[in-house]
């Protein structure tokens, strides 16, 4: 649990701009991987949609549903 607490403290130091930079670097890294391994793009679009939904579930829950 100590590791997670340390990471939470580090994340709290980041601004919204820093978080956006992290997001865009992840997008560009994914594009880079898709470019060097073109077989990835042959995957059915439904898999990408399912992964997108899975990735957004927790942030959506924390932001809109969870009561503190």
ChimeraX attribute file (.defattr): number of C-alpha atoms within 10 A of each C-alpha:
attribute: neighborCount
match mode: 1-to-1
recipient: residues
	/A:1	5
	/A:2	7
	/A:3	7
	/A:4	9
	/A:5	10
	/A:6	10
	/A:7	10
	/A:8	11
	/A:9	10
	/A:10	10
	/A:11	12
	/A:12	8
	/A:13	9
	/A:14	10
	/A:15	10
	/A:16	9
	/A:17	9
	/A:18	11
	/A:19	12
	/A:20	11
	/A:21	12
	/A:22	11
	/A:23	12
	/A:24	11
	/A:25	12
	/A:26	12
	/A:27	12
	/A:28	11
	/A:29	12
	/A:30	11
	/A:31	12
	/A:32	12
	/A:33	12
	/A:34	13
	/A:35	12
	/A:36	9
	/A:37	10
	/A:38	11
	/A:39	9
	/A:40	11
	/A:41	11
	/A:42	7
	/A:43	10
	/A:44	9
	/A:45	9
	/A:46	9
	/A:47	10
	/A:48	12
	/A:49	11
	/A:50	10
	/A:51	10
	/A:52	11
	/A:53	11
	/A:54	10
	/A:55	11
	/A:56	10
	/A:57	10
	/A:58	13
	/A:59	10
	/A:60	11
	/A:61	11
	/A:62	11
	/A:63	9
	/A:64	9
	/A:65	10
	/A:66	9
	/A:67	7
	/A:68	4
